[in-house]
Amino acid sequence: MTNGKVFVVIPAAGVGRRMGSSMPKQYLELTESGQTVLAKSIEVIFQSVRVENAIIAVASGDELHRSSIASFEKLCRVVRGGHQRMESVSNCLDALVDEASERDWVMIHDAARPCVRKEDIKKLLSCRNSSSAGCILAVPVTETLKLCDSGTIRGTVDRQKIWRALTPQIFKFDVIKEALDLAKKEGKSFTDEAQAVEHLGQEVGIVLGHTDNIKITFEEDLQLARYFLSSRGEL
């Protein structure tokens, strides 16, 4: 079975207000050599899969991205990001219209997830043989989940069917393009691309990932990421 080409999309236009840093979190230094969070997130993808090229969405006027993509410059293109994640991803897909076909796939990865394991990326790629729309990395929820309102518990959620979505997520190019175009037309905003594909009426598969595939959001997450990468000999 011919799976088609793989393109990578990385939305990196966020400002990371919850990090409490004057610099967007994707540009914070992760390693002693000065490698940034974004550079590490790109590197692990390129080390795991043969990529046609990567489209990275950055904020208007952002020049900080240049040093982060310097090592991958021949395989990266930069487009202007939007105010929301979905807009940034949509802009990246627009940049691929003339080169990606309906047989090709788009792998979408968070700029702030440098700890994803290479073996998980490879497992995600293998889902192309069985899925007509796409798949995501995810992990089952193990904590007890509460529904709350105004500081009061209103109920307990059955966690047996609840999974925590991670990235990368991979989709057929034509499917994810149609899904985001529809969301834009309807004025809907989704927190991840899988939700847009679900809204389109397509089934999205789950590939079991690892809990150390954290998204750097708060200051302590940066230290945790360093710990995970160091313990795996990847720092």
N, C-alpha and C positions, 0 to 999 in steps of 0.2 A: 504493500500500500504506500503510495506517495503522499507524504504529509504536507508538502509545500514548504515555502520559506518561513523563517521566524524573524519577525521584527520586534524590537523592544521599545516600549513607551515608558518614560519615567516622568511623572509630574513632579516638578521641583520648584514650584513658584510660591510655595508657602513661606510665611514669615516666622512661624513657630512662636507665637506669643506666649504659650504656656511654658516654654523653656526658660523664660525670664532672661534671655540673652539679647544683646544688641545685634548679634549676628544670627541670621536664619540657621536653624539647627542642622540643615544639610551641609553647611559649610564649616561646622565646628570640627576641630582636629580630633581624630579618633585614635591615631597611632603616634608613637614617639617620633616617627619619621615625618609627621605632618600630614599624613593621608586623611582626607576629610571623610565624613559620614557618607556623602554622596559618592565619592570616588570608590569607597569600599563596596557600596551597594551596586555600583556599575560593574566593578571588577568581578564580583562573585557570579554575576550573570554571564559575563563574557568567558569566564573560566569553565562554565557548566554546559554551554550550548553554543552551537555555531549560529551566530547572529548575522543577518543580512546587514542591518544597521540599527542604530538606536536613535530615537527622537526624544529629546529632552525639553520639557517646557519650563521656562524660567520667567521670573517676573520682569516686567518692562524696566529697562535701565539696569538690570542686574549684570554686573561684570565679574562678580565673584565666582561664577560658575567656570570660568576659563581654566583656572588652575586645577579644578576637580576633574575636568574631562581631558586634560592635556595628554594623558597617557593613552587615551582611547579616541583621540581627535579624528582619526581617519574613518572611524566607524560611527561617529556621533554627528547628529545635526541638532541645532537648537532652534526652537520656535518660541513665540511669545505665549506665556501662560495666561490663565484667566484668574478671576477673583475666587473661583471655586474649583475644586479638583476636577469635576466633570467637564468644565469648560477647558481646562488645560489638556485633559486627555483627548477631548474632541478636536482641539487644535492640532495635536500630534497626529491623529488619524487623518485629518484633512491633508497633512503634509505627505501622507503615504498613498493617497488616492491614485496617483499616476504610476505607481510601481508595485503596489500590493494587489493580488488577485483574490478571488473568492476561495482559492485553494490554500491561501497563505494564512498564517496565524500571527496574532499579536500578543506578546507577553507584557503585561503591565505590572510594574514593580514600584513600590514606595521608595522615594529617595532616602527615607530615614529608616530603612530596614537592612542594615549591613550584616546581620547575623544569620540570614537564611542559609541553610545548609545546601551544599552542591548536590548531594544525593536527593534532596527533596525537589530541587529544580528538575533533575533528571526524571524523577517519578512523575512530576507534573507534565513533562513533555510526552511521556508515554501514553497519557490519556488521550492524545490525538488519535490513537488507533480505535478508540471506542466511543468518543464523543463527537456529536455533530455540531455542537455549539461551543463548548468549552468547559474548563474545570478551574477550581481554585484550591490553594493550600488552605487547610483549616485544622483546628484541633478541637476535640470535645471539651465542653465546659465541665470542670470538676467541682467548682464551688457551688454552694447553695445560692440561688438567685432570688432576690426579693423585688416585688413591685412596690414602689413607694410614692407617696404623694404628700407634699408639705411636711417631710420629715417623719412620716408615719407609714408603717408597713401596711399595704393593702392586700397583699397576697404573696404566695410563693410559687415560682415558676418551675414546672417540671423540666429538669435539666437533661433528661434522657435523650431528647431530640435537639438539644441546643449545641451548636458548634460556634467557635470563634473564628471569623474569617481572617486570613492572612494574605500576604502577597509573596511571590508573584501570583497573578491570575492570568490564564491564557484562554483566548477566544479566537474563533474563526474571524478573519478580518471583516467579511461582509456582515456577520452577525453583530459584532460589537459596534460597527459603524451604524448599522440600521437602528440598533438599540439606543445609542446616544443621540442620533438624529431625532428619533421619536420622542425621547425625553425632552429634548430642547424644544421641539414643536409643541409639546403639551405643557411646557413650563414646569417640569418636574425636576427635582434635585435629589440625587442619590449619593450615599456615602461610599459606595464602591461600585465597580463596573458590573459585578455579578447581579446586583439588584436591578440594574438597567436591563440586563439580558433576561432576568426573571420576568420583568414587567413586559418584555416583548413576547413572552409566552414560551420561551425556550427553556429546556432543562439544563441546569448547570451541575456538573459533577463535583464531588469532594475528593481530594487527595490528602491523606493524613500527613500533616507536617510535624514540627517540633515546637514546644512552648518557648524555646530560647530564640525563636524568630520574632524578637520584639521590635516594636516601632518606637523609636526614640521620640519621646514627647516631653518628658520632664528632665531636669538636670541629673537626677539620680540614674536615669535610664542610660546615660552616656557611660557612667562607671560600670553599670551592669553589662552593657555591650562589650566593653573592654574585657571584663571578666570572662564572658562566654567565649569570645574570640581567642583570648589568651589560653584558656583551658583546652581549646581545640587546636592550639598551635597555629592559629591563623592571624595573629596580631603582629 
